[in-house]
Amino acid sequence: MMTLSPLRINQERLRQNFQSLAQIGATTNGGVTRLALSMDDLEARAWFANTVEEAGLMVRDDEVANLSGVLLSRTPHAKTLLIGSHLDTVVNGGKYDGAVGVLCALECLRTIKEAGIALPVHLEAVNFTDEEGTWISLLGSRGIVGKLPLKQLYMKSNGAFQAALVRAGIELEGFIRAKRDPNTLLAYLELHIEQGARLEREHVPIGIVQNIVGRSNFVLTYRGKSGHSGTTEYQDRRDALQGAAQFVIGAHQHIRQRYENAIVNCGQLEVVNGAYNLIPSHVIMGFECRHTDPSVLQQLESDLLQWAEACAEAHRLTVSVQQNERMEAAVMDARIQQIVMDICDQSDLRFLPLVSYAGHDAQMLSQITPSAMIFIPCQAGISHNPQEFAKWEDVVTGANVLLQTILQIALHGLDER
Ligand SMILES: [Zn+2]
């Protein structure tokens, strides 16, 4: 019996699209800056919409500026299989983060359309707005899921954010209409660079994400008393920076000793009323913690806040706590993970099950539809940096695994698994 060779994406076309997109917002050092809703981001969107039209697909956008290319099914009441990522970047970011996922999704749709395969589901390649959090992280996917922090958004809705909304032609009042009915969705798939070095280290081309880390971030304000650095006696000092510094060192020691795979980071410190000859009165500090187990994350948060109090007491300070953002950990759909594993086995591709320690739109989507992520290696795990690099053969392998996954799910569904 003759076996048909599996369908493959057009890697030359994918590469040309990748190169065209990388020029939009290109920086002189080989990176990309396309902040969400900036002129460069809008240019990338216009380019994407044109490319979708050229491909003979339908352009779709919504009230929170998510932008998609859709391959419509002729089947009545067809559900939608969403495949996507993001075209926005951080300041001086890389060419691969997000872009690979959107472009490969689009390339898969084109390949399926050209092959004349009629599917019983709509396929939608989506670019989510502001994944990186220039304004609010995962803004577009939050909109689709109906988990927008509206209070926070309205607080920001003046000045620069308002200007960005006007530029993009969207209105905050309309955001809630971006919510999609979960019953219309079949699943969500996302291809992404790993942003870590595990796949490269093990020489494995495909990572299958099992879960995505939960994270929360806080602002601590230590308050003491300003004073002359020379004349204030030691027993009278209330040095806010000493409390903050003890917190930072102790927080890292604490989580390494007591937790497995937990992460804490303090990366923002504002010292108020301090100088080399002046005892600082205030320190405002931002920190975050991450864990994949929601109950462990909760424990971690309360341990760290207790430690913050202990550091305040030790230096006769007060500390106030403000929680900024909390993102629940997400579990990726086991059935889709199995489909991807089977595809890898059939294609003689090695794979690794992985935890994602970075946040992704899939984290949001998983709240309303079965979701999964496929990772490809990136050099030395470097990301959010102009040096970000993935071997082209790995991008192509990832795109083809994504294509097979789309076909499997679209043709056979998930229910009987
Ligand atoms: Zn990304």
Residues whose N, C-alpha, C, O or C-beta is under 5 A from the ligand:
A	BS01	ZN	D97 G98
